[in-house]
């Protein structure tokens, strides 16, 4: 394992000193002039272009801790520990000094500048016939998507950000970017702009060129590059274009990824005797015996890449002990080998404990022993450090998890629900398509166990057993089990007379907290719904609940502050 990860990281970090990555501002990158090569010395062919791509992704991983801190600590699922410094405490209480190192925009703009430089040189290479149109399309579109994602991250945290699409040789003061030279875009303006950029890209799929889409000692680089279709779905979801959002998400759900199509991104049922499909529950015939509980769900964060791994994960990046940067998550989360700065909020721990299992037992497999564990009488976030062991304290390899099938389904559910597809949303949230579109005792499944709707709402989950027709029928979605059923929880019912749209949307956002806690999506979820509903209390109340549950005296003050949308966003540092 160590050797495999070493090779993988070496692949990513190769050519990180590539000249195209060296023209960022003096404050961002400390590079001596004699270390810099000229573009004509390095942008010679597609292999040099590949080096630029790998270098950019190798540098992207430096944002891992900042990404998680900004998206989780600012929201309601993560809290500081007694070890946290003043800057983390500022973020937790939404009282951030503009010189807070965790909120610096410089790492983002440094990488954006690298993307701009690579894209500009790709244009020159294409013009000079240094690589083919197809080779250009794949590399240019990938880096343009990554740049767009970086801008999207900036705007949801800073509210109004300069939008720069050309390389800049020198930036002494980031605030000078707001002097009128470059447009400063709000969230709504940025989403519109990024949609236009993405729609104009010449290539929307993943890499097919074997020089980038490759396997190194059993590790596929396929999950290491940003997924354009997923990001397009997110942009349309933020733009309230629910059909387009659902369409992009559904395209991924049925994508041929070289694995069993009945399993790929389907959230399938599985046998809890094995680790397959990350289901949790109880040994067969012991469904009412706590001693036979089996929690396979968290193994998705620790297992080596297998077919099941690739059926769940869409975007993952890797750390290795022998290469920079070091894995930051051990330092942030571990109370044995790290500094234990961050922990689960009491709110999310209580919410996990309040869930009801199919057998009536109380508790959520995704909570204690899933997303976190009690170690030395303290709650420790485990998703990023489940492979770390004091028996091998110097091995700090790890993963930065970004997108997976659980997120994909919850995003699709949100879009489908907003488009009035309440039954589909309900089914995927709870216990699957087949269960909710079936009929007890039916022998003719010709028009059952399927939605009978056009794309993106077409689901065929038929599974005709002996004595049923169509004989032997296995619809593409027959193994789908739903978000909650995968971890053996009772479904969520819609009260009679409730507004289905708002009620389901509330439950979807609740479910994302239980399923995706600490994975870097929570702040964006709260901002998106609060903007959509024009209701700042949606965001303010959830953060108040976290602080109030933990006993913070500032809870009410923070809530009052967040009732003004302008106070959601971070200041941009002076330098």
N, C-alpha and C positions, 0 to 999 in steps of 0.2 A: 504494500500500500504506500509506504513512504517513498519508494522509488518511483512508483507511478505518478504520485502527486508532484514529485520533484520535476519529472519530465514535463508534466502538464504546465506547471508554473513557468518553467523555463521557456516553453513554447509561447506563453502569453507575454512574458517580459522581454522576449528577444527584441532587439532593436528599439528598446525604450529610449535610447539616446539618439534615435533617428532624428535627422535634422528638422524634419517637419514638426517635431514635438518640442523643439528648442527655441521657438521664436516668441514664446509667451513673455509676459511682462517680467521685469527684473525681480519684482517682489514675489512672483509665483515660482519661478524656477531659477535656481542658482547654478547657472551654466557658464563656464568661461568661454570667451569667443573662440579660442583655439580648439575647443572641443566640438564646434558646430561645423557640420558639413553643409555645402551648398545644395539646393534642391536638385540641380542638374547632376549632382554626384550620387544621388540616392533614389530619385524618382525615375528610374530607368525602364522598369518593366513591371509586370504584374507581381513579381516576387518582392520587389521593393514596396509596391502598394500593399501587399499582404503584411509586410513588416510594419508599415504604418498602422494598419488595422490592429494588429496584435499589440503594438505599443500603446495605442489608445485604450484598448481594453485592459492591458496590464496596469495602466495608470488609473483607470476607472475604479479598480478595487480599493484604492485609497479612500474612496468616499463611503465605504461600507459603514463605519461606525457613525459618521455624521448623518447618513441616510436614516439609520435606525433611530438614533437619538431624536432627530427632528420630527420624524413621523410617528414615533411612539411616546416619547416622554412629554411632548407637547399635548398629547391627547389624554385618554382616560385609562389606559391599560397598563402603564408603566409608572413606577415611582422611584424616587431616589432612596438610597440607604443612608445610614449614619456616616458612611465613608465619603459620600459625594462632596465634590468641591462646590464653591460658591456659584460657578458658572452653570453647572448642572441644576443646582437649586433655582437659579434664575429661570431657566427654561421650564422647569416644572411648575413654577408659579407665574409664568407669563410676565416676567418683569426683567427683560433682558437688556443688559448694557450693550452698546453698539460694538464694543471691543471684545465681546464674548467669543473665545476661540472656536467654540462648537457651532457658532452661527455664521461664521465667515463665508462670504460668497466667493472668495478667491479660488478655492479648489474647483468650484463649478466653472467659473469663467476661464480658468487655466485650461481645463479640459475642453470647454467649448471652443477656445481659440485653437487648440490642437485639431479639433474636428474641422474648423473653418479652413485651416491651413491644408489639411489632407484633401478636403473636397476641392479646394482651388487647384491643387497640384494634380488631382485626378482629372480635372477639366483640361489642364495643359497636356497631360499624358494622352488623353483621348484625341485631342486636336493634333498632336504630333505622332499619332499612330503608334504609341508605345505599348498599348494593349487594346484588346478588342472592345467593341461596344458592349458585348455581354459581360466581359470582365469588369468593365467600368460600371455598368448598371448595378451589379451586385455589390460592389465595394462602396460606391457613392451612396447608394440607397441605405446601406447599413449604417454608415457613419452619419448620414443626414438624420436617420431615425434616432440614433443615440443622442445626437445634439438636441433634437426636439424633446426627447425625454428629459435631458438635463435642464432645458429651459422650463419644462413643465414642473419639475421639482422646484426650481427657483421660484416660480410665480405662485405656487400654492403656499409657500412659506414667507415670501417677501411682499406679495401683493402686487407690486408694480416694479418691473425689472427692465433694464436696458436690453434691447434685442439686437445683437450684432451678428452679421453673417459673413463678414470678411475678416481675414487675419489682421491682427494688430501687433505691431512690433514692440510697443512699449506702453504700459499703463502704470502711471505712478500713483494715481488716486482713483479708486473705483467709482467714487461719487462724480468724478468728472465725466463719466459716461452718461450722466443725466443732464448734461449742459445743453442738450438740444441736437448734438451731433447724431445721436442714435435714438430711434423711437423707444419710448418707455411704455410697456404694454401691461394692462391689467389682466386678471385671470381670463375674463371673457374675451378680450382682444387676443391674448396669447393663444387660447384654444382655437379661435377662428384662424389665426395665422398658421398654427401648426397643422391644422386640418388641410389648409391649402397646400402647405409644403408636402405633407404626406400623400395627398391625392395626386400631386404632380410627379411623384417619384417614378422612375422608369421600371422599378422592380419592387414587388411587394412580398415575395416569398423569402425563404431562407437560402443560405448559400448552397450551391450545388457543385461549385468548383472544389475538387479534392485537395487543392493546396490550402484551403481554409476549413472545409468540412471534412474532418479527418478524425482518426482515432489514435490516441497515444497511450500505449500500454493498457488498452481496454477502456479508456476514457474518451467519450465522444465530445468533440468541441461543439456539437450541434446546440446544446443547451447553454453555451457560454455567450452566445450573441443575442442581442435584443430581438424580440419577436415583433415584426412590423404589424402583423394583423392584430395581435393583442393590444398593442399601443393604439392602433386605429380604433379599436373597440372602445378603449378608455376615453379617447378624445371625443368620440361621438356620444358616449354616455354623459360626459361633462357638458356637451352641447345640447343635451336633451333631444337628441336624434336617436330614439330608442330602437327603431327598426334597423338602422345601419349598425348600431352598437351590437344588437343581438345577432345580426348577420355575420359580423366579424368574429364574434365569440363562437358562434355555431360552426363556422368554417374550421376553427381550430379543433372543436370537439370531434369533428368527423375526419380530421386530417389523417392521412396515411403516414405514420411515423416509423414504419418498419416493425411495429409490434403487433400483437393480436388486436384487430380492430374492435373486437367486443370489449376490450379492456382500455384502449388508448383514450385517456382523458374522459372516461365514462363514469368514474366513481362507482366501481363495480362491487357487488357483494363478493365475499370470499369466505374461505374456511378458516376460522380462527385457530385451527390446529397449526397452521403455517403462518409465515410472515407475509404471505401474498396479499396484495391489494390494500394493505394498511387498514383492514377492518378490525374493530374491537368488539368484544362480547364475552361469551362464556363457552366453555367446552360443551360439546353436544351432550344432551341429557342432564346437564348441570346448570341450567339457566337460572336457577333460583338458589345458587350456592356461591357466596362471595369468594370462597376459597378457590374457585375455578374461573375467576375473571381473567381474561386475556386482553392485554392492551397492546395491539399491534400498530395502532395509529401513529405513535411518535417514532416508529422505526423509519419512517420516510425521511427523517432528518439525520439519521445515523447510518443507514444501510449503504453499502457500496452500490454503485450503479448496476442495476439489473433491469430486466424488462419491466418490472413493476415500477422501478424508480423512474424510468423514462415515460411511463404512462401517467405519472403524476407531475414531474417537474418540467417546466417550460424555460426557465431562465435561472441559472445557478453559476456562481463564480467561486473560485477555489483559492485558499491560502495554503502555503507550505512553510514549514519551519525553517527551511534553508534559504528562503528568498524574501526580499522586501516586497511589500510591507508586511510586518508581522500581523498575525491574527489578533485583531483588537477585542474580540468578543470575550476571550478568557479574562482579560483585564477588567472589562466592564461588568461581567456577570458572575464569575466564579468566586466563591468565598473560601476556596481552598488554594487555588493556584493563581488567583487574580486579586484585584483590589475591591471587588464587590461593590460597585458604585450604584448599580441599578437592580431593581427587583420588580416582581409583579405587583400591581396595585391591589389593595385589599378588595376593591370593587370587583375586579375581574375574578379574583379567587372566590369571592362569595357567589358570584354569578355562576361559575362552574359548579360549585357545590349545590346550587339550587336546582340543577337540571334533574329530570326524572327519566330513568332508564325504562326500557320496555317491560322489565320484570318488576317495576315499582321501586327498585333501589334508587337511592338519591346519589347524585354525583355524575360528573361528566368525565369520560376517559381522557378528554383533551386537557383537563386541568391538572390536578396533582398526579404526578408520575407521567404526565403527558408533556404539557408545555413547561411545567416547572416541577421541581422536587423540593422537599424539605430536607436540607442538609445542615447538620449542626444547629438544628432548631431554627433555621432561617430559610425563607422561600427563595429559591435560586432558579432563574430563567435557564432552561436547558436546551431550547431548540438549537442554539448555535454552538453549544459546548458539550453535546451528548457524547462525543467521542473522546473528550479530554479525560485523562486519568492521571492521578498522582503517582501511579506506578510507572508512568513514562512522562514525567513532568516537562521534559524538554521538547516533546513532540506536540507542537501547538498547531498542527495542520487543522484546517476546517473549511467551512463553506459559507458563502454569503448567499442566502436564499432570497429570490426576488419574486418569481411568478410560478404558480403551480395550478393543478387542476381544481383544487378546492376553491381557489380565488376565481378561476375562470368560470366555474358554475355559479358562484355567488354574484359575479358581475352580470352574467347572462340572466340570472333570476331577477336581478334588479331592473334590467332593461325590459325583459318580458313583462314583468308586473306593471311597469309604467306604460307599456303598450296595451294594457288591458288583458293580457294573457294570464289571468289569475290562476287557473287550474294548472297550467304548465309550471308556473312559478312555485305554486304550492307543492306540486309533485316532486320537483327537483330539490326543493328545500327539505322535504320530509323523507318519504320512503320510495321514491322512484316513479317512473312513468307507468310501468306495467301494473303495479298495484292499484294506481288511481284511475287507470283507464280500462281496467278489466271488469269482469262480471263473474261472481261466484257460481261455480257449477257449469259454466258455459262450455260447450264442446266445439262450437264454430267460432274461431277467433278471427275470421276474415275482416271484420270491422271493429274488433276489440283490441285492447292493449296497444293502441296507437292513437296519435292525435288527429290524423287525417287532415292536416293543414299544410299549406305551402311553406317553403323555406322562408324564414329561419325557424319555423315552429313545427317542423315535421319530425316526429319521433315515432319510430316503429320498434316497440318493445315486445312483440309477440314471441311467445315461447310455447309452441304446440307440443304437448306431451302425448303419450299413448292414448288413442281414442279421441284426439282432438284434430281439427283441421284449421289451416293447411298442415298436413302431416310433416313433421320434422322442421317446421318453420322456426327460424331463429332470427328475429329482427336485430338490427344493429344495436339497439338499446335494451335488449332483454336482460342484461346483467346490471343495468343501472339501479342503484339502491338509494340514491339521494344523500344529501349532506348529513342529516341527523341519523338516518338508519345505518349509515356506515359505521357509526360509533355507538349503536345500540340505544339510541335515545327515542323517547316517545315523540310523535309528531306534534306540530303546533296546529291547533285548530283555530278557525276564524269564528269569533263569536257572532251569533245571529244579530243582524242589524248593523254590524260594523262596516266601516268604509274599507272594502277589501284592499284598495290600492294603498292607502296610508298604513293600514294595519300590517299588511304583508311587508311593505317597505321597512317599517319599524322593526319587524321581526328579522328581516334580512340583515339589517345593520347590527342588530343584537347578535345574530349568528356569525357575522364576520368577526365580531370581537372574540367569540368562543373558538372559532376555527382558525383564525389568522392572527391571533394575538402575538405581538412583538415582531412580526414579519415586515413591518414598514409600510402599512397601508392605512392605518387608523386615522391619522390627521386628515389625509385626503378624503376619506369617507365622510368624516364629520363636516368638513368644509363644503363638499359637494352637495350633501343633503340640505345643509343650512342655506346655501345659496339657492338651490332649486326651490325650496319652500319659502324663501325670503323670510326666514325665521332664525335669527341669531341665537335664540334661546335653545334651539336644538343642539348647538355646539356648546353653548355656555353651561347648560344644565348638566351635560355629561361630564364636563371637566369639574364643575362644582361637586358633583356626586363623588368623583374620585377623591378630591381634596377633603370634602366633608367626612367621608368614610374613614379617611386616614387621620382625621383629627387636626387638620391644618386650620389655624386661626384665620388665615387669609382667604378661606374658601368663598365667603360671600363677596369679598372685595374683588376677587378674580372673576367671579360670575358677573358682577356689575360691569367690570371692564370689558369682558368679552361680549356683552350685549351690543357693543359698537363694533361693526365689522372692521373698521379701521384698526382696531386693537388686536385683531387676529394675527397680524403680520409682524415679522421681525425687522429690525432696523438694519440697514446696510452700513458696514463699517466705514470708517473714515479712510483707511488705507488698506 
